[in-house]
Amino acid sequence: MGKTRNLNGIPGNLALSYLSTLGYYDGGYMADWLNYIARDKNVKEIEIDILNSGIEPVETDIRPLKADLKKLRGILEKELSNNGFEMDFIKKAVMKFEIPIDNPRFKNTVYCYPFIEDENGKIYKPKKRIIETAYEVDFNPIKKLRMKTEQTKKNWIDRIKEIWN
């Protein structure tokens, strides 16, 4: 068994991996999706359980937010293994997000408070919260889908016109 103090950096690594620009899903980064769903459902806090792939509150439980959770479990497992621990040593791995939906000055800011808890009840977390900025302030996947559909319709209409001309 390794030294538990080596586990202090894992929650921050998980959160930064989740929020990085590599975490892109269907037109938006994770910070965009978090910001969008929080504002759409009028929710100030979202909690993502990495081990159980759960998201609270339930109305914020959408596929884009779950897209990278398997990758995060893999990162957690590898980090634990590198430090001499089994996966079952960790009983909880959570990222809590705060989205200041009431403050227009922070329209695209997402705060993350990640932590992991071991089998002894010890909690590991970063010294500071992680602050991420949504890349698209007015990100709206429904609007993008509508635009994509309209573009597809135009392409089909143009093709039909070419055939008849």
C-alpha positions as CSV (number, residue, x, y, z in Angstrom):
1,M,0.0,0.0,0.0
2,G,1.3,3.4,-0.9
3,K,1.3,6.8,0.9
4,T,-2.1,8.4,1.0
5,R,-0.7,11.9,0.8
6,N,0.2,11.1,-2.9
7,L,-3.6,11.0,-3.6
8,N,-4.1,14.7,-2.9
9,G,-3.6,15.7,-6.5
10,I,-6.0,13.2,-8.0
11,P,-9.3,15.2,-7.6
12,G,-7.8,18.2,-9.3
13,N,-6.5,16.1,-12.1
14,L,-9.9,14.5,-12.7
15,A,-11.7,17.9,-12.7
16,L,-9.1,19.4,-15.1
17,S,-9.3,16.4,-17.4
18,Y,-13.1,16.7,-17.4
19,L,-13.1,20.4,-18.1
20,S,-10.2,20.4,-20.7
21,T,-10.8,21.2,-24.3
22,L,-10.4,17.5,-25.0
23,G,-13.8,17.0,-23.4
24,Y,-15.9,18.1,-26.4
25,Y,-19.4,16.7,-27.1
26,D,-21.7,17.6,-29.9
27,G,-20.8,21.2,-30.4
28,G,-19.7,22.2,-26.9
29,Y,-17.1,21.7,-24.2
30,M,-18.1,20.4,-20.8
31,A,-18.1,23.9,-19.3
32,D,-20.5,25.0,-22.0
33,W,-22.8,22.1,-21.3
34,L,-22.7,22.7,-17.5
35,N,-23.4,26.4,-18.0
36,Y,-26.2,25.7,-20.5
37,I,-28.0,23.1,-18.4
38,A,-27.7,25.0,-15.2
39,R,-29.2,28.1,-16.8
40,D,-31.8,26.2,-18.7
41,K,-33.0,24.3,-15.6
42,N,-32.3,27.2,-13.2
43,V,-30.0,25.1,-11.1
44,K,-27.0,26.7,-9.2
45,E,-25.2,23.4,-8.2
46,I,-24.6,20.2,-10.1
47,E,-22.9,17.2,-8.6
48,I,-21.3,14.5,-10.8
49,D,-20.5,11.1,-9.2
50,I,-17.6,9.6,-11.2
51,L,-17.8,6.1,-9.8
52,N,-21.6,5.6,-10.2
53,S,-22.1,7.8,-13.3
54,G,-24.7,9.8,-11.5
55,I,-25.7,13.4,-11.8
56,E,-27.7,15.4,-9.3
57,P,-30.2,17.1,-9.5
58,V,-31.9,14.6,-11.8
59,E,-33.1,17.3,-14.3
60,T,-29.4,18.0,-15.2
61,D,-28.6,14.4,-15.9
62,I,-27.9,14.6,-19.6
63,R,-25.8,12.5,-22.0
64,P,-23.1,15.1,-22.7
65,L,-22.2,15.5,-19.1
66,K,-21.8,11.7,-18.8
67,A,-19.8,11.3,-22.0
68,D,-16.3,11.4,-20.3
69,L,-17.1,9.7,-17.0
70,K,-15.7,6.3,-18.2
71,K,-12.4,8.1,-19.2
72,L,-12.3,9.7,-15.7
73,R,-12.8,6.3,-14.0
74,G,-9.8,5.0,-16.1
75,I,-7.7,8.0,-15.0
76,L,-8.6,7.4,-11.4
77,E,-7.8,3.7,-11.6
78,K,-4.5,4.4,-13.2
79,E,-3.5,7.1,-10.7
80,L,-4.5,4.8,-7.8
81,S,-2.5,1.9,-9.3
82,N,0.5,4.1,-9.8
83,N,0.4,5.0,-6.2
84,G,0.0,1.5,-4.9
85,F,-3.8,1.4,-4.3
86,E,-6.6,-0.7,-5.6
87,M,-9.7,0.9,-7.1
88,D,-11.9,-0.3,-4.2
89,F,-9.8,1.9,-1.8
90,I,-11.8,4.9,-3.1
91,K,-15.5,4.9,-2.0
92,K,-16.5,8.2,-3.5
93,A,-15.3,10.4,-6.3
94,V,-17.4,13.5,-6.8
95,M,-17.1,16.8,-8.7
96,K,-19.4,19.5,-7.4
97,F,-20.0,22.4,-9.7
98,E,-21.4,25.9,-8.8
99,I,-22.7,28.0,-11.6
100,P,-23.5,31.6,-10.6
101,I,-26.7,32.0,-12.7
102,D,-27.9,35.0,-10.7
103,N,-24.8,37.1,-11.3
104,P,-24.5,38.6,-14.8
105,R,-20.9,39.5,-14.2
106,F,-20.0,35.8,-14.2
107,K,-22.3,34.7,-17.0
108,N,-19.9,32.0,-18.3
109,T,-18.0,31.0,-15.1
110,V,-18.1,27.5,-13.7
111,Y,-16.6,26.6,-10.3
112,C,-15.6,23.1,-9.5
113,Y,-15.0,21.5,-6.1
114,P,-13.7,17.9,-6.7
115,F,-13.0,15.4,-4.0
116,I,-12.4,11.7,-3.4
117,E,-13.1,9.8,-0.2
118,D,-11.2,6.7,0.7
119,E,-12.4,3.6,2.6
120,N,-11.4,5.2,5.9
121,G,-13.5,8.3,5.3
122,K,-10.5,10.5,4.6
123,I,-11.3,13.2,2.0
124,Y,-8.8,14.4,-0.6
125,K,-9.4,17.6,-2.4
126,P,-7.4,20.4,-4.1
127,K,-6.4,23.4,-2.0
128,K,-8.3,25.8,-4.2
129,R,-11.5,25.5,-6.3
130,I,-11.1,25.1,-10.0
131,I,-12.4,27.9,-12.1
132,E,-13.3,27.3,-15.7
133,T,-14.9,29.6,-18.3
134,A,-17.5,28.4,-20.7
135,Y,-16.1,29.0,-24.2
136,E,-19.4,30.0,-25.7
137,V,-21.4,32.3,-23.5
138,D,-24.7,31.8,-25.3
139,F,-24.2,28.1,-26.0
140,N,-27.5,26.6,-27.1
141,P,-27.3,23.0,-28.6
142,I,-31.0,23.2,-29.6
143,K,-30.3,26.3,-31.7
144,K,-27.3,24.6,-33.3
145,L,-29.3,21.5,-34.0
146,R,-32.0,23.6,-35.7
147,M,-29.3,25.4,-37.8
148,K,-27.8,22.0,-38.8
149,T,-31.3,20.7,-39.8
150,E,-32.0,23.8,-41.9
151,Q,-28.6,23.5,-43.6
152,T,-29.3,19.9,-44.4
153,K,-32.7,20.8,-45.9
154,K,-31.1,23.5,-48.0
155,N,-28.5,21.0,-49.3
156,W,-31.3,18.5,-50.3
157,I,-33.3,21.3,-52.0
158,D,-30.2,22.4,-53.9
159,R,-29.5,18.8,-55.0
160,I,-33.1,18.4,-56.2
161,K,-32.9,21.6,-58.1
162,E,-29.7,20.4,-59.8
163,I,-31.4,17.2,-60.9
164,W,-34.4,19.0,-62.5
165,N,-32.2,21.6,-64.2
